[in-house]
Each structure stands twice: as structure tokens, then as C-alpha cells.
Amino acid sequence: MEAGNLPIELWRVILAYLPLPDLGRCCQVCRAWRELVLSLDNTRWRQLCLCCPECRHPNWPSQPHLEPQSWREALKQHALATRTWTQNGPELQSSACLLFFRRRKDRKVWHVGPGCEFETLCSALSVAGPYDRVVLHPGVYEEQAEVMLKVPVELVGLGRLGEVALLVCIEQQCPTARLCNLVFMPPWFSTVVYKTSWGHIQLDNCNFEGAQLQVRGPGTCQARFCSFSQGSSAHLLCVVLSLLDSCEFSGSDTASVTVEGPPVSERNWACKHLMVLARTFPSSCKASVNDNSNNGNEHVNVEDWQRGTGVDAVCQVRERRRSQLGEDVTPLKMHLNWITKSPVTIMASPICLSPRKMALYHWPPPQIPFFLEAQILAASTLGCVLRRCLFREGKGGVHLSNYGQARLESNVFRGLNYAVRCIQNSTIVMLRNEVSECRASGVFLRLSAQGLIAENNIHSNGEAGLDIRKGANPTILCNKIHSGLRSGVVVLGNGKGSVRSNQIYNNKEAGVYILFSGNPVVSGNHIFQGQAAGIAINENGRGMITDNVIKENQWGGVDIRRGGDPILRNNFICYGYSDGVVVGERGRGLIEGNRVYCNKGCGVWVMSSSLPQLLGNFITHNCMYGLAVFCRKDPENIEARGDAREGQENLNEEGELFAWESDLDSEDERHSARRCISIALMENNCINYNGAVGLYVKSSEPLNVFANLINSNRSTGITVLQSSQLTRLVTNCILNNGHCGVNVEKDCRVELRGNGIYKNSGHGVTFSGSGQIVENDVVGNRGYGIHISGSADIKVLRNRVQPAQGCGIALLGPVKGVVHDNLLFQGHPGNKKTLLLMDPGNDSCVLRNNTVLRHNNSCTSTPPWILENPPPRPLASSPSGLSSSQYPSRLGISMTTRISATVESGCHSGSMFCSIL
């Protein structure tokens, strides 16, 4: 019969009536017939798969609404499941008779039920031979004593699932067994319905109701399409390898799956078979995660997501470049499976960029060796493998303890108290799971737990998405952690870990919250749109926080308080609805090389009881102050920003209060990467284009401000409003600000030494406090050069002053002090004001050895003096719009020019060299 004699559509209608054996025979006729039979996938093959009473939907239980890639393949996998439980099993004995029984095609089938040859399960098992099939007809079978399986058998329920129920306790004492299409309920004397301590058990399409499955190593288990409900659970003790695939767990009273103890060294025959299955992830079952940005209605494949973000294109370019250089690209190919974000261009100099261009940030991908290490960990961790399972509406999902191991792939955890708890040196690998709507934390690790948590969608949980405590040290990689009712990631109680390349967003509290000596590495993450701080470090928390993008958070981008002492380096902290970085009461830390820009509050807000080090940061285009240091007793500022304790994480574990001891062993490590200081330090920062004062000081503690560039801020460059302790302003460049260069109010103690104060719209320096102004260049400011007033007590020594139009140095009021060895030069030929002005009645101030130079109209070729010896104090760029005759010829110097200045009064020991970058 030729297939071409009839239309294809008519052949499909005819073939739709054939049973499964006949379809198989038709596939063997020829290639045309085979293609014709395979084309029936969505019709006849689908019908055969769904009508099989022993076969559930291929995407059950988590995604039964989605069609599989092939119904025929799903039916094939079900057919193969009836054979795999025996195909690799060893012979019970060397007897040829047993070999014959095992291999023969007509193995015995025993029927159990009313009117059958056996009425009870025990009677059938007593006569069943190795590898026989025992078919149980619909009914309820109850045994009053424990049933022993001493030879391999297959127990199969007849009819639909639920029609055959067993109230038994079975102990397996044979190498292998298979149970299919059965409902297990506990007998009166035990909640354990099935247990094995050395054999392999295969469970297909079975239900456990209020019962427990117990497997002890070297025993193994493979469960497919099984349901554990009404408090049922699986308890795996010291298992080498077990596989739970497409199972449903609901209504558990404790954990649904408990994995306890280290894998035993002894292995049974099924381990090799299960190892192959554990490493095989069919393409039809690749994970898709719920994208909450689409209201949870669209399932986005991970590979499609990577293509959408440009990852593939970027990595292919890198691969071609490395191939051209003759390098091995294998590690890079392995890297492709893990990277979730592509890098974009890094800004060369944020000083010169607009806010919109600054939004083009660089997000460096983690290093390839790090990903290889993560892949090795994922491949080597087996123990219990859970794949495509659904955990819902119960107390717990998976619990690991006492060196247990488990690998979780593409599971769904929903509506539990917690999804995963990993404790006591256990190892967990979680890949492409969805964890949502847990009443407590989603994933909880403590007591030196470790593992890899990668490419998961963790969202909408009642507490933290991930909770890391008590020495736990996991790798958190490429996850989406969002929409939590509290924080995204919490690290506390000496918890560690590596949190890399995650998207953490829209959480009601901090995206990452570190406290009680938590010390993680937080690197390369995108932390955004949180309803509190992006990252909060409290209660002696630490951490290495590098290369993150922290933006659009409601509170500070980074909030450091109460002993928090992190290293905050090379992050982009931007577009926040409050301050960029907040260092609250008793906050510490090294804040270095960050870009803090376009925040609606201050760039950096520091409480004066804190001791941070701010080194080499770019603090630009913020709506309020660039850098603000406030007094801790100032109620207005505390109230305006709120106490960070409000609404913070409930740190108790299900109501239990833990005492967190300090980690004394890591004290050296804690301070090894930074200078030990007792005074807050701001050094080598660029503070420009901010909406108010560049540096605002209202402090009750000493402060060192060294070698910063403070320019083009809308208000004053530096304002010292309150300073009961000494504030040192040394070798800073203060340029082109909207009002004064430096403003010091009364009762403040301030030292200005070696600064370059150029072209500000008001006075260069206004001073009403006490202190000294030594060796500064105050040039080109629109008002007075140095304006001293009130009851100031001041030393003005060896400064070079050139006002644009006003006085050079003016001492107004009852000023006390010494003004000597200063050089004053007239800025504009039309400026007739006195360069050195003092109230006539002032006898408390001493003037001596000051040099006053007026502009000579007859000599226009060369100005009478230049900033030459010593060279100009720090200057970032040349003033524009003015001729060289109006300003010293060497006023403009390169930003990378190295400035040498001798610093007195104990600012630094000896001399200091700084480079404004």
C-alpha cells in the first residue's frame, strides 16, 4: 500500500484509529510511513499518552497547562520506565534457572483481588518469583504486619490511580523493585509505608497519603510522577544517589523531603544507572521561570532571556577574539551557560559626562574561573536529585542536615513556611527553581552549609528570599530575587557567601541586608527599585561589596550603621529617591572608587559619630549636598531620614531568638585591606555638579578632608556649619562653585592647608571660626579672596590670593590672629578695592610681611607673578573665558599632575603625595 495514493489528511484520520502496537509496525514500513506516523504527535500520540491510566501529563505537576515538545517521546519514556528497574540489576545467584526467569519474555503475572487467584498481597508475594509482576485489582488491601520483599517484583495497580489502595508497611530486602499506580496509606502500627536500606526502588505514578517513604544508603530510589499529600514525606538517610522527578508534595507537617547524613561510600547496582539519568536533562524539560514583570502570565526560557539581553552576542565576540589569539575557548563556552548580563561601556571620566551618559554603566561579568568552580560544584553534588517537582501548601520543602547533599533543578516551591533549609555542613545545589510565597524565608542556610544557588526565581516571600547564617558559605549566582515582603538576601551571624550577578529588586526592605558579623562578597549584582535601602550593613556587619549597580531605591543606595564596617568599592549608586550612601551612627567602612550620582537626596550622608574612609569616589549630579557630615545630635536630619531600624528584618528563626557570637578569627582579615583610622577621612573624591553644597559639615567629631576635587556645585564648595572638633581641609581643589569656595561659620575649628580655591561665584574663603589658613592658592573668585569676620581667631599664613574684583584679604570685626607672609595680586585692572583690608579699630590682629602687587597697565606682555614656586595648588582645569593677562599664565594644570605638599599639625606623618584622578 502506497502512502501517496491517498491525501495525507485522510491517512492521518485512518491512522488515528490504530492501537499502539500497530502504530509501531507502521513506523517500520518505510521512511515515508515513519514520517507520517510521527506527524500524529498532537493527535493520536497525545490521545494514547493521556488515556494511559499509568501515565500522567508529561509536564505534571508544576506546568500541566503547557504542551510537551513531543507526546510520543513522553509515552516512550513511560514505556521505558517499566524496564529500567531491572535492566542493570545483578543476578541474585549464578543459577541458570534464575537467569532464565529474569530474561524470559513470558514472566509470570499474578493477579490479586476479589475473584482472582490471590485475595491478599502477602499470599501473592509468597509465591512470586524474581522479576514477576503482581497486578492488584481495584480495592483496599490492608496488612496487619510488616511485609517483606525478598525477591525483585513489580507491583502494579489496575485501573485509574486511586482505585488501588495499600495500607501496608513494606520493607525491601532485595536488590530492586518497582511500584506503579498505587495509593499508599499508613497502617495502624506505623507511618512508614515503604523502606529500604540497600536495594533500589522505582516508584511510578503512586500516591502517598499521610505516609512516609524511607530510603537509607546504600539504598537508592527513583520516583516519577508521584504525589505526597496530607503530611506525607520522603526521608533519605545517607543516600549516595536518589532521583525524584515530576513529583508533587503538599500539606506537609514537617519537611516534604528530608536528606540527612553524608553519602555512604558503598554503592548498589542502580547508582550507575541513576548517575546517567541525573546528568541527563531532556530539552523538552528545560527550565522556564515565571517572569513577574509580565504579571506571572508569561514563561520565559533562560536561553531566550540571555539572547534578549545580548549575552550570546557579547560572548561570541569574545570567543572569536580569543580564538584569533590562539587561546583555549573551552572555558569561555562553559561560561556562556552562566552569564546573565552583558557588560556595557564604562565611562572614562564621570566628571565630564552628563547624567544620562553616566547611566551607561559598566557591569563586569564574574571571572571565568569562578564559574568553572561553580559548575564543578554543581556536577559533583548528587545525593538526592529533585527535578521538576512541585512543593506547595505545607510547612517545609526540602531539609538538609548533617553533611547531606541534594541537587534541585527546575522545581516550584509555593505557599510553604520555607522552601529549602540547609544546615550542619550540608551542600545544596539549586538550579532554575521558582521559590515564592513562603511565609518565612525562601532559602535558609546555616551552620556551615554551602552550595550553589543559581538561575532561580525567588520572589514574593514573607521574610528574606535567602537567609544565610552561622558560618554558611554558599554561592548565590545569576538569580532573580524580587518582590519580597522583607529583604532580598540577609547575611548574619558570621554568615559568609558569594552573592554575584543577581537581579535583586522591588523588595520592601533592603535588597541585601548584612548584620551581626555577616561577611559576604556581594559583586556584580543589579539591585534596584527596592522600597528601602539597596544594601544595608548594620550591627557589626561587614562584607566586600564591589562592582554592583544600585539604583532607584527608596532609601539610601547603601546604608551603613551601628558598627557596620564593609568595603564598598567600584559600585554605581544612582537615581535613588533618597541619599546615595548613608553612613549612620557608628558606621564605618572603606568606601572607595564608587560612582554616586543623580540621587534625589545627598550623594553621601555621614553621621559625625561614624568613622568611614571615603577614597576616590565620584559624587556627582545629586539633588542635594554632594557629601554631608551631620551631627549625631541633630534631630532634624535624623528625623528626615528615619531610623534604619524601622521595619527591618525579623531575624528570629520561626520565633526563636539566637545569640550571635563574634568571629574573632577573622579580625585580621577584617582590617587587612584598609588603613586603621580614628578620624573620618575623605580623600581623593570628585564632588561636582551637585544641587547644593559640595561638602556640608555639621559635625561634633574630627574630620580629615584631603585632596578632593569639589567643583561646579550649585551652592558653596565646602560649608562648615558646626565643628567642635578640628576639621582639616588639606590639598583640595575647590573650583567654580555657585557661591563661596569655603564657608566656615563661627565656633568652628577648621584648618585650611594647601588648597586650590579657584573661580567660585562668591568669596574664595569666608571664615568666622577658629583655626588657620595656610599655603592656599585663592585665585579668581568673584567676591573677596579671604573674608574673615566676627570673633574669628585665625592664622593666615603664606597664601597666594588673587580676587577677581573684591578685596584680597578682608578682616572685618573683632578678628584675632596673625596674617603674615601672604602674596596678594590684583585680579582685574579696574578693581580699585584694597587688597588687604582690616577694620581700623582692630588691635587684636597682627599683619606683617604681606606682599601686595597691583596690575601695571603699562606692562601687558608678562604678568608680574605666576603660580610657579611652589607650583599651583591642586587645580582640575583652566578657567574659561578669561585671557592670560587677567589670570596667572600657569593657572591651569593637568588633573594628573602630582602635587607635593608638606602637611603639618599631624595630618599625616611627614609629607604626602596625592594625585587628583
Long-range contacts (C-beta under 8 A, 24 or more apart in sequence): 3-32, 3-33, 3-36, 4-32, 8-36, 8-39, 11-36, 12-36, 12-39, 12-40, 12-43, 15-40, 15-44, 16-40, 16-43, 16-44, 16-47, 18-44, 20-48, 20-75, 38-72, 41-70, 41-71, 41-72, 42-67, 42-71, 45-70, 45-71, 45-72, 45-75, 46-71, 48-75, 49-74, 49-75, 49-78, 52-78, 53-159, 53-160, 53-161, 53-181, 54-78, 54-156, 54-161, 54-180, 54-181, 54-204, 54-205, 55-205, 55-225, 56-205, 56-225, 56-246, 58-284, 59-388, 60-225, 60-246, 60-248, 61-227, 61-246, 61-247, 61-248, 61-389, 61-390, 62-388, 62-389, 62-390, 62-411, 62-412, 63-288, 63-299, 66-299, 68-284, 69-283, 69-284, 70-284, 73-282, 73-284, 74-284, 78-204, 81-202, 81-204, 81-224, 82-154, 82-178, 82-180, 84-202, 84-273, 85-154, 85-176, 85-177, 85-178, 85-200, 85-202, 85-222, 86-131, 86-152, 86-176, 86-178, 87-273, 88-269, 88-270, 88-272, 88-273, 89-152, 89-175, 89-176, 89-200, 89-269, 89-270, 90-175, 90-269, 92-130, 92-151, 92-152, 92-174, 92-175, 98-130, 101-129, 101-130, 101-131, 102-130, 102-131, 107-131, 107-132, 107-133, 108-132, 108-133, 109-133, 109-134, 109-135, 110-134, 110-135, 111-135, 111-137, 112-136, 112-137, 112-141, 113-137, 113-138, 113-139, 113-158, 114-139, 121-147, 121-155, 121-166, 121-168, 122-147, 125-149, 125-153, 128-153, 136-164, 136-166, 136-182, 137-164, 138-163, 138-164, 139-163, 139-164, 139-165, 140-165, 140-166, 140-167, 141-165, 141-166, 141-167, 141-168, 142-166, 142-167, 142-168, 142-187, 143-167, 143-168, 143-169, 143-187, 144-187, 146-170, 146-171, 146-190, 147-171, 148-173, 149-173, 149-174, 149-177, 150-174, 152-176, 152-177, 153-177, 153-178, 154-178, 154-179, 154-180, 155-179, 155-180, 155-182, 156-180, 156-181, 156-182, 157-181, 157-182, 157-183, 161-205, 161-207, 162-207, 166-193, 168-193, 169-193, 169-194, 169-195, 170-194, 170-195, 171-195, 171-196, 172-196, 172-199, 172-201, 172-219, 173-199, 174-199, 175-199, 175-200, 175-268, 175-269, 176-200, 176-201, 176-202, 176-269, 176-270, 177-201, 177-202, 178-202, 178-203, 178-204, 179-203, 179-204, 179-206, 180-204, 180-205, 180-206, 181-205, 181-206, 182-206, 182-207, 183-207, 183-208, 183-209, 184-208, 184-209, 184-211, 185-209, 185-210, 185-211, 186-210, 186-211, 186-212, 196-221, 198-268, 199-268, 200-268, 200-269, 200-270, 208-232, 215-239, 215-242, 217-261, 217-263, 217-264, 217-266, 218-264, 218-266, 218-267, 218-268, 218-271, 219-268, 220-268, 220-270, 220-271, 220-274, 222-270, 222-274, 222-277, 223-247, 228-252, 228-256, 232-256, 233-257, 233-258, 234-258, 235-260, 236-260, 236-383, 236-384, 236-404, 237-261, 238-262, 238-263, 238-264, 239-263, 239-383, 239-384, 240-264, 240-266, 240-267, 240-268, 240-271, 240-382, 240-383, 241-271, 241-274, 241-275, 241-278, 241-382, 241-383, 241-384, 241-385, 242-274, 242-383, 242-384, 242-385, 243-274, 243-277, 243-278, 243-385, 243-387, 244-384, 244-385, 244-386, 244-387, 244-389, 245-386, 245-387, 245-388, 245-389, 246-387, 246-388, 246-389, 247-386, 247-389, 247-390, 248-389, 248-390, 248-392, 249-389, 249-390, 249-391, 249-392, 249-394, 249-397, 250-390, 250-391, 250-392, 250-393, 250-394, 251-393, 251-394, 252-394, 252-395, 252-396, 253-394, 253-395, 254-395, 254-396, 254-399, 255-395, 255-396, 255-397, 255-398, 255-399, 255-421, 256-391, 256-394, 256-396, 256-397, 256-398, 257-384, 257-386, 257-397, 257-398, 257-399, 257-406, 258-398, 258-399, 258-400, 258-401, 259-383, 259-384, 259-398, 259-399, 259-400, 259-401, 259-404, 259-405, 259-406, 259-426, 260-400, 260-401, 260-402, 260-404, 261-402, 261-403, 261-404, 262-402, 262-403, 262-404, 262-405, 263-382, 263-383, 263-405, 274-385, 275-382, 278-382, 278-385, 278-407, 279-379, 281-387, 281-409, 285-387, 285-388, 285-410, 286-410, 287-409, 287-410, 287-431, 287-432, 287-433, 287-455, 289-432, 289-434, 289-455, 289-456, 289-457, 289-480, 290-434, 290-436, 290-457, 290-459, 291-457, 292-457, 292-459, 292-460, 292-482, 292-483, 302-432, 302-455, 305-340, 306-336, 306-339, 306-340, 309-340, 309-341, 309-342, 310-342, 311-336, 311-339, 311-340, 311-341, 311-342, 312-336, 313-342, 314-342, 314-343, 315-339, 331-368, 331-369, 331-372, 332-368, 334-368, 334-371, 334-372, 334-375, 335-365, 335-368, 335-371, 335-372, 337-375, 338-371, 338-374, 338-375, 338-454, 338-455, 338-477, 338-478, 339-365, 339-366, 339-371, 339-478, 339-501, 340-455, 340-478, 340-501, 340-503, 341-365, 341-501, 341-524, 341-526, 347-595, 350-595, 350-597, 350-618, 350-620, 350-686, 351-618, 351-620, 351-686, 351-688, 351-709, 351-876, 355-597, 355-598, 355-621, 358-574, 358-595, 358-597, 358-598, 358-620, 358-621, 359-574, 359-575, 359-598, 361-549, 361-572, 361-574, 361-595, 363-524, 363-526, 363-547, 363-549, 364-524, 364-547, 365-501, 365-524, 366-477, 366-500, 366-501, 366-523, 366-524, 370-498, 370-500, 374-452, 374-454, 374-475, 374-477, 377-427, 377-429, 377-451, 377-452, 377-475, 378-407, 378-429, 378-431, 378-452, 378-454, 381-405, 381-406, 381-407, 381-427, 381-428, 381-429, 381-451, 381-452, 382-407, 383-407, 383-427, 385-409, 386-411, 387-411, 390-414, 391-416, 391-419, 392-416, 396-421, 398-428, 400-426, 400-427, 400-428, 400-449, 401-426, 402-426, 403-427, 407-431, 408-433, 409-433, 413-438, 413-442, 417-654, 418-442, 418-443, 418-444, 419-443, 420-444, 421-445, 422-446, 422-449, 422-451, 422-472, 422-474, 423-447, 423-449, 424-448, 424-449, 425-449, 425-450, 426-450, 426-451, 427-451, 428-452, 428-453, 428-474, 429-453, 430-454, 430-456, 431-455, 431-456, 432-456, 433-457, 434-458, 434-459, 435-459, 435-461, 435-465, 436-460, 436-461, 437-461, 437-462, 438-462, 438-463, 439-463, 440-654, 441-465, 441-466, 441-467, 441-490, 442-466, 443-467, 444-469, 444-653, 445-469, 445-472, 445-474, 445-495, 445-497, 446-470, 446-471, 446-472, 446-493, 446-495, 447-471, 447-472, 448-472, 448-473, 449-473, 449-474, 450-474, 451-475, 452-477, 453-477, 453-479, 454-478, 454-479, 455-479, 456-480, 458-482, 458-484, 458-488, 459-483, 459-484, 460-484, 460-485, 461-485, 461-486, 462-486, 463-487, 463-490, 463-649, 463-650, 464-488, 464-489, 464-490, 464-513, 464-649, 465-489, 465-507, 466-490, 468-492, 468-495, 468-496, 468-497, 468-518, 468-520, 469-493, 469-494, 469-495, 469-653, 469-658, 470-494, 470-495, 471-495, 471-496, 472-496, 472-497, 473-497, 474-498, 475-500, 476-500, 476-502, 477-501, 477-502, 478-502, 479-503, 481-505, 481-507, 481-511, 482-506, 482-507, 483-507, 484-508, 484-509, 486-649, 486-650, 487-511, 487-512, 487-513, 487-536, 487-649, 488-512, 488-513, 488-527, 488-530, 489-513, 490-514, 490-515, 490-518, 490-649, 490-651, 491-515, 491-518, 491-519, 491-520, 491-541, 491-543, 492-516, 492-517, 492-518, 492-539, 492-541, 492-651, 492-660, 493-517, 493-518, 493-658, 493-660, 494-518, 494-519, 494-660, 494-661, 494-663, 495-519, 495-520, 496-520, 497-521, 498-523, 499-523, 499-525, 500-524, 500-525, 501-525, 502-526, 503-528, 504-528, 504-530, 505-529, 505-530, 506-530, 506-531, 507-531, 507-532, 508-532, 508-647, 509-533, 509-536, 509-647, 509-648, 509-649, 510-534, 510-535, 510-536, 510-559, 510-648, 510-649, 511-535, 511-550, 511-553, 512-536, 513-538, 513-648, 513-649, 514-538, 514-541, 514-542, 514-543, 514-564, 514-566, 515-539, 515-540, 515-541, 515-564, 515-651, 516-540, 516-541, 516-651, 516-660, 517-541, 517-542, 517-660, 517-662, 517-663, 518-542, 518-543, 519-543, 519-663, 519-666, 519-670, 520-544, 521-546, 522-546, 522-548, 523-547, 523-548, 524-548, 525-549, 527-551, 527-553, 528-552, 528-553, 529-553, 530-554, 530-555, 532-647, 533-557, 533-558, 533-559, 533-582, 533-644, 534-558, 534-573, 534-576, 535-559, 536-560, 536-561, 536-644, 536-648, 537-561, 537-564, 537-565, 537-566, 537-587, 537-589, 538-562, 538-563, 538-564, 538-644, 538-645, 538-648, 539-563, 539-564, 540-564, 540-565, 540-662, 541-565, 541-566, 542-566, 542-567, 542-670, 543-567, 544-569, 545-569, 545-571, 546-570, 546-571, 547-571, 548-572, 549-574, 550-574, 550-576, 551-575, 551-576, 552-576, 552-577, 553-577, 553-578, 554-578, 555-579, 555-582, 555-641, 555-642, 555-644, 556-580, 556-581, 556-582, 556-601, 556-605, 556-641, 557-581, 557-596, 557-599, 558-582, 559-584, 559-644, 560-584, 560-587, 560-588, 560-589, 560-610, 560-612, 561-585, 561-586, 561-587, 561-644, 562-586, 562-587, 563-587, 563-588, 564-588, 564-589, 565-589, 565-670, 566-590, 567-592, 567-673, 567-674, 568-592, 568-594, 569-593, 569-594, 570-594, 571-595, 573-597, 573-599, 574-598, 574-599, 575-599, 576-600, 576-601, 577-601, 578-641, 579-603, 579-604, 579-605, 579-624, 579-641, 580-604, 580-619, 580-622, 581-605, 582-606, 582-641, 582-644, 583-607, 583-610, 583-612, 584-610, 584-644, 585-609, 585-610, 585-632, 586-610, 587-611, 587-612, 588-612, 589-613, 590-615, 590-673, 590-674, 591-615, 591-617, 592-616, 592-617, 593-617, 594-618, 595-620, 596-620, 596-622, 597-621, 597-622, 598-622, 599-623, 600-624, 601-641, 602-626, 602-627, 602-628, 603-627, 603-687, 603-690, 604-628, 605-630, 605-637, 605-641, 606-630, 606-680, 607-631, 607-632, 608-632, 608-680, 608-698, 608-699, 608-700, 608-701, 608-703, 609-700, 609-701, 610-680, 611-677, 611-678, 611-679, 611-680, 612-680, 612-681, 613-674, 613-675, 613-677, 613-680, 613-681, 613-683, 614-681, 614-682, 614-683, 614-685, 615-681, 615-683, 615-684, 615-685, 616-683, 616-684, 616-685, 616-917, 617-685, 617-686, 618-685, 618-686, 619-685, 619-686, 619-687, 619-688, 619-690, 620-686, 620-687, 620-688, 620-689, 620-690, 621-689, 621-690, 622-690, 622-691, 623-690, 623-691, 623-692, 624-690, 624-691, 624-692, 625-690, 625-692, 625-693, 625-694, 625-695, 625-696, 626-687, 626-688, 626-690, 626-692, 626-693, 626-694, 626-695, 626-710, 626-713, 627-682, 627-685, 627-687, 627-694, 627-695, 627-696, 628-693, 628-695, 628-696, 628-697, 628-698, 629-680, 629-695, 629-696, 629-697, 629-698, 629-699, 629-703, 630-698, 630-699, 631-698, 631-699, 631-700, 631-722, 632-700, 633-700, 634-698, 637-698, 679-703, 679-704, 680-704, 681-706, 682-706, 682-708, 683-707, 683-708, 683-914, 684-708, 684-914, 684-915, 684-916, 684-917, 685-709, 686-916, 686-917, 687-711, 687-713, 688-712, 688-713, 689-713, 690-714, 691-715, 693-717, 693-718, 693-719, 694-718, 694-734, 694-737, 695-719, 696-721, 697-721, 697-722, 697-723, 697-727, 698-722, 699-723, 699-724, 699-725, 699-727, 700-724, 700-725, 701-725, 702-726, 702-727, 702-728, 703-727, 703-728, 704-728, 704-730, 704-907, 705-729, 705-730, 705-732, 706-730, 706-731, 706-732, 706-907, 706-912, 706-914, 707-731, 707-732, 707-874, 707-899, 707-914, 707-915, 707-916, 708-732, 708-733, 708-916, 709-733, 709-735, 709-874, 709-876, 709-895, 709-916, 710-734, 710-735, 710-737, 711-735, 711-736, 711-737, 711-876, 712-736, 712-737, 713-737, 713-738, 714-738, 715-739, 716-740, 716-741, 716-742, 716-743, 716-760, 716-762, 717-741, 717-742, 717-757, 717-760, 718-742, 718-743, 719-743, 719-745, 720-744, 720-745, 720-748, 720-750, 720-769, 721-745, 721-748, 722-747, 722-748, 723-748, 723-749, 723-750, 723-769, 724-749, 725-749, 726-750, 726-751, 726-771, 727-751, 728-753, 728-905, 728-907, 729-753, 729-755, 730-754, 730-755, 730-901, 730-903, 730-907, 731-755, 731-873, 731-874, 731-899, 731-901, 731-903, 731-912, 731-914, 732-756, 732-874, 733-758, 733-873, 733-874, 733-875, 733-876, 733-916, 734-758, 734-760, 735-759, 735-760, 735-875, 735-876, 735-877, 736-760, 736-879, 737-761, 738-762, 740-764, 740-765, 740-766, 740-781, 740-783, 741-765, 741-778, 741-781, 742-766, 742-767, 744-768, 744-769, 744-771, 745-769, 746-790, 746-791, 746-792, 751-905, 751-907, 752-776, 753-901, 753-903, 753-904, 753-905, 753-907, 754-873, 754-899, 754-901, 754-903, 755-873, 755-874, 756-872, 756-873, 756-874, 756-875, 757-781, 758-875, 758-879, 758-891, 759-804, 759-879, 763-787, 763-806, 764-801, 764-803, 767-792, 767-794, 768-792, 769-793, 769-794, 770-794, 771-795, 772-796, 772-797, 773-797, 773-799, 774-798, 774-799, 774-904, 775-799, 775-873, 775-901, 776-800, 776-873, 777-867, 777-872, 777-873, 777-875, 778-802, 778-803, 779-827, 779-867, 779-887, 779-888, 779-891, 780-804, 780-827, 780-879, 780-882, 780-887, 780-891, 782-806, 784-808, 784-809, 784-810, 785-809, 785-824, 786-810, 787-812, 788-812, 788-815, 788-817, 789-813, 789-815, 790-814, 790-815, 791-815, 791-816, 792-816, 792-817, 793-817, 794-818, 795-819, 796-820, 796-822, 797-821, 797-822, 798-822, 799-823, 800-825, 800-867, 801-825, 801-835, 802-826, 802-827, 802-887, 802-888, 803-827, 803-831, 803-833, 803-835, 804-828, 804-831, 805-830, 805-831, 805-833, 806-831, 806-833, 807-833, 807-834, 807-835, 807-836, 807-837, 808-835, 808-836, 808-852, 809-835, 809-836, 809-837, 809-850, 810-837, 810-838, 811-837, 811-838, 811-839, 811-842, 811-845, 812-837, 812-839, 813-839, 813-842, 814-842, 814-844, 815-839, 815-842, 815-844, 815-845, 816-844, 816-845, 817-844, 817-845, 817-846, 818-845, 818-846, 818-848, 819-845, 819-846, 819-847, 819-848, 819-850, 820-846, 820-847, 820-848, 820-849, 820-850, 821-848, 821-849, 821-850, 822-850, 822-851, 823-850, 823-851, 823-853, 823-865, 824-850, 824-851, 824-852, 824-853, 825-853, 825-855, 825-864, 825-865, 825-888, 826-853, 826-854, 826-855, 827-855, 827-886, 827-887, 828-855, 828-886, 829-855, 829-857, 860-885, 862-889, 863-888, 863-889, 866-890, 867-891, 870-900, 871-897, 871-899, 873-899, 873-901, 874-899, 874-914, 874-916, 876-916
